[in-house]
Amino acid sequence: MSDAKDPKHLESGEGAPVPDKALDTEATRTDDDPRSSDTAQHTGGGRVVELAGADSEPVQIGERRGMFGATRGQDTTGYGGLVTPTLLPGASPRPYGGYYDEVADLLGTALEAGPGLGAAVEKVVVDRGEMTVFVRREHLLEVARVLRDHPGLRFEMCMGASGVHYPGETGRELHVVYPLLSITHGSRRLRLEVTCPDDDAHVPSLVSIWPGNDWHERETWDMFGIEFDGHPALTRILMPDDWPGHPQRKDYPLGGIPVEYKGGTVPPPDQRRAYS
């Protein structure tokens, strides 16, 4: 293999074949070689681009103490002094690699007639082989419509809406993630993400753009308390109508559940066993 196609002397080692692949060629190399995986999993067409600048730095939204986060003196692992920061990836620099740059360019061009890419999109993150476009909620409908209708994008399918709760991310505690799929363009995938504060948990409904989101948005509201403005019937879908609170939020109490036979009860998890 020539140096032009496979640079072997980069300081990072990127592109150098692993020992058991020394005799591989472009035609025979397979994806079990991590250095030859699809460029969409990297930034910069196969060479990993180092993040630079304040916006590219990982964002710490909290920390976990101990091995499993036990907070009431019942951590028996011996790792009680372990402190692990909770980090989210920062913005990724261009080029993103693969088809991600094309998607970003087409989205930016399409939004020029409206709010513009800078106003509508907070940041783009390429991490673990996925591209996530963080959209400001006031422009969510417009961006979603462009992603669905633009001939070069055509993300016809939204695979649902998933809620996430980050209590330590002040002003952005609640997230909604929309996985998108483009059948027209060979099953391209994209993650759309929007955030809102805990004290103003409102996000525009996307049911008018992807009708299949109807029940997904109901479940996200049921579990996380995020209200989807414009939803045709935002009611409980898993919990009883009179259920208090939203059970998948991290600040939801873990209280015990009464058992209906023999008068037994199940105490809260932190009261089931004591170590002394």
C-alpha positions, 0 to 999 in steps of 0.5 A: 500500500502506498504512503499516499493512500495510507500515511504511516508516519503521522504522529498520531498513528492514524492510518497505520495498519495494525500488525495482523493487517500488514498485508491488507490492501484497499480491496481486502481491508475490512471494518474489523480494523478500527483504523479503516472504519467508515469516515462518518465515525471520524471527523475529517475524512479518516483523520481525527481532528482535535477539538479546539476552542472553548465551545469544543471543550467537554461540558461538565454537568455534574459528578458521581461519587463512589462506584455506583453513586450511593449517597447514604453511606451504603456503598460497600464497594470500597470506592467511596472516595471515587469522584467521576465527572459527568461530561457531555461532548462539546461542539465538533469542528469542521470537517465532520467527515462522511456525509455529515458535511453535506448535510450541514451545508445543505441545512445552512443553505436552506435556512439562509432564507429564514433565521439562518444556521447560526440563529437556529442551531446551537452546535453540531456534535459528531460523537461515537459515529453519530451527528447531533444537531442541537436546535434552539426550540423556537426554531425547531419546527422550521429546522425539522420541516427543512430536514424533511422537505429539502430534496438533498436532505429528505429525512422522511422518518422520525423514529420517535422522541426520547426525553433526557433529564440532566439536573446539573445542567442549569437552564438546560435540564430537560432534553428531547432527542429525535432520531431521523432517518432518510430512506431517499438518501440510502438510510442516512441517520441524524439526531436532532436535539432540543433543550428546555429549562426545568421551570419552562418545560415547553417544546413545540410538537412535531406531530404536524411534521411527523405524525408518527410522533404522536404517542412518542411525545405523549410518552415523553411528557408522561415520563419527563413532564416536557409539554409539547405545545401544539400536540393534539392530545397530550395525555398520559399514555403509560401512567394513570391519569391521576398519577403525581409526577413524572417517573423517569426524572432523576429527582423523582422519589423511589418510594415503595409500592404497596403489595396487594396480598398478605398485607405486605409492603415493599419499602423504599430501596434505601430502607431495604437493607442496612450495613452497620 
